[in-house]
Amino acid sequence: MKLKGKKILLGVTGGIAAYKSAALLRLLQKQGAEVRVVMTPSATRFVTPLTFSSLSKCPVYTQDGGTEARPYQHIDFPRWADLYLVVPCTANTLGKMANGIADDPVSLCFMSCLGDKWIAPAMNTAMFLSPAVQRNLACLRGFPQVHILESPSGKLACGEEGPGRVAEPAVIIQALLDAPEKNKSTPTFAKKVLITAGRTEEAIDPVRYISNRSSGKTAAALAFAFQESGFAVTVVQGPMEATLPVGVDSVAVKSALEMHREVLNRASEYDVLIHAAAVADYRPKIVSSEKIKDSRSHLVLELDPNPNILQDSVAAKHPGQIIVGFALETEDAARHALEKWQKSGADLLVLNTPVALGSGFGFDNVSYALISKENTAPELQMGSKESLAREVVSFALSSLGGKK
Ligand SMILES: Cc1cc2nc3c(=O)[nH]c(=O)nc-3n(C[C@H](O)[C@H](O)[C@H](O)COP(=O)(O)O)c2cc1C
């Protein structure tokens, strides 16, 4: 992208590398960008706001900078900007951004910014490699319009050596110059995903039904992962034990016919459809209105096929919509799943098998493989339902054109 004429908001947090932000500001100005600065209270202990207000020729937005006079700085600063750079970004601020905490100017601007956000994490190696920071980084990588700049290895200010250094100002400038141009007037608002979850129950009589062992855990992990990536999530859910994350819109159904109706009625409104529910293939031809009496004699249940929700939603698919199917196979899994993917017309088919010990129904782990036009030679791998969900989210994001 061109930096000439760009309005850039520079967020500075309380790391030892904060002094480098002044050099970055000057380089951005040299490229013809207009820069304003926002600082956390900790950052003001490392470099004074006066340094940045003098260089930017504009008041710096700080925690104690007169909220009465300018009550909407947390909206006005990011709205003014074409993009938001947070350099350096501390472990603390990274954690706030990943978890929706907005209690200082830098994290507040991150949340209210509609444009692209570029983050340069900088910290001690042990902090950088800690599980919390790595999880927060992985989480932020999944956010729309967020770009994480590499924290290279080298000698750190604390004397230790390893990854966690702040990206050099010149490297940041180059990364911005290499990035594609984006039109700020068309911010990316949340995309919508519809997920089917749980199992269906096919009534035999008022008290009995045919069903399966699906727990809904995979669908709940998917709902969580999509929500975390900024999607508005709707779940059409059959009976299930797993709990959906707060904030998900859910529609409860029992039978395959109800699930078919609820999904097909609303499918066109969604960018992504995920068919994760274990829908019964058949339902009793006749549902007895009274409990079937126990005669202990031979009883034959005649079954009718249920509609194929995946197939019907593929037939009604709109351009640009991404459809993901699930296939549970128990023998010759890869071959059967490949055939199912080819026949279904889905963009992605997730093959899963419950045969491995300690995986599948009700367990946290699952043996799975993803089949798409990029991968037609599926190899089953054992992983958590969360990692399966994250892979599906990455596929959806890259197919929708939001790949970072
Ligand atoms: C001398 C000194 C250097 C520090 N350097 C860093 C750093 O490079 N990265 C980091 O994540 N935290 C660093 N910290 C800790 C942060 O200042 C601390 O977590 C603070 O709460 C961050 O606040 P902020 O994220 O609101 O700016 C440092 C602290 C001190 C005293």
The ligand as an SDF file (V2000), in Angstrom:
LIG
                    3D

 31 33  0  0  0  0  0  0  0  0999 V2000
   11.9840   -1.8220   32.4820 C   0  0  0  0  0  0  0  0  0  0  0  0
   10.7590   -2.5660   32.0340 C   0  0  0  0  0  0  0  0  0  0  0  0
   10.7250   -3.0540   30.7580 C   0  0  0  0  0  0  0  0  0  0  0  0
    9.6070   -3.7730   30.3220 C   0  0  0  0  0  0  0  0  0  0  0  0
    9.5920   -4.2580   29.0420 N   0  0  0  0  0  0  0  0  0  0  0  0
    8.5420   -4.9550   28.6260 C   0  0  0  0  0  0  0  0  0  0  0  0
    8.4930   -5.4620   27.3110 C   0  0  0  0  0  0  0  0  0  0  0  0
    9.4100   -5.2690   26.5000 O   0  0  0  0  0  0  0  0  0  0  0  0
    7.4110   -6.1860   26.9190 N   0  0  0  0  0  0  0  0  0  0  0  0
    6.3650   -6.4130   27.7780 C   0  0  0  0  0  0  0  0  0  0  0  0
    5.4210   -7.1290   27.3730 O   0  0  0  0  0  0  0  0  0  0  0  0
    6.3650   -5.9220   29.0310 N   0  0  0  0  0  0  0  0  0  0  0  0
    7.4120   -5.2010   29.4800 C   0  0  0  0  0  0  0  0  0  0  0  0
    7.4140   -4.7040   30.7530 N   0  0  0  0  0  0  0  0  0  0  0  0
    6.2310   -4.9320   31.6080 C   0  0  0  0  0  0  0  0  0  0  0  0
    5.1180   -3.9580   31.2410 C   0  0  0  0  0  0  0  0  0  0  0  0
    5.5710   -2.6170   31.3990 O   0  0  0  0  0  0  0  0  0  0  0  0
    3.8900   -4.2240   32.1230 C   0  0  0  0  0  0  0  0  0  0  0  0
    3.3760   -5.5130   31.8250 O   0  0  0  0  0  0  0  0  0  0  0  0
    2.8080   -3.1860   31.9250 C   0  0  0  0  0  0  0  0  0  0  0  0
    1.7130   -3.5020   32.7560 O   0  0  0  0  0  0  0  0  0  0  0  0
    2.3530   -3.0900   30.4920 C   0  0  0  0  0  0  0  0  0  0  0  0
    1.2990   -2.1630   30.3850 O   0  0  0  0  0  0  0  0  0  0  0  0
    0.6260   -1.7820   29.0210 P   0  0  0  0  0  0  0  0  0  0  0  0
    0.4240   -3.0380   28.2420 O   0  0  0  0  0  0  0  0  0  0  0  0
   -0.6830   -1.1700   29.4240 O   0  0  0  0  0  0  0  0  0  0  0  0
    1.4960   -0.8040   28.3460 O   0  0  0  0  0  0  0  0  0  0  0  0
    8.5210   -3.9820   31.2110 C   0  0  0  0  0  0  0  0  0  0  0  0
    8.5700   -3.4520   32.4850 C   0  0  0  0  0  0  0  0  0  0  0  0
    9.6640   -2.7780   32.9080 C   0  0  0  0  0  0  0  0  0  0  0  0
    9.6910   -2.1920   34.3070 C   0  0  0  0  0  0  0  0  0  0  0  0
  1  2  1  0
  2  3  1  0
  2 30  2  0
  3  4  2  0
  4  5  1  0
  4 28  1  0
  5  6  2  0
  6  7  1  0
  6 13  1  0
  7  8  2  0
  7  9  1  0
  9 10  1  0
 10 11  2  0
 10 12  1  0
 12 13  2  0
 13 14  1  0
 14 15  1  0
 14 28  1  0
 15 16  1  0
 16 17  1  0
 16 18  1  0
 18 19  1  0
 18 20  1  0
 20 21  1  0
 20 22  1  0
 22 23  1  0
 23 24  1  0
 24 25  2  0
 24 26  1  0
 24 27  1  0
 28 29  2  0
 29 30  1  0
 30 31  1  0
M  END
$$$$
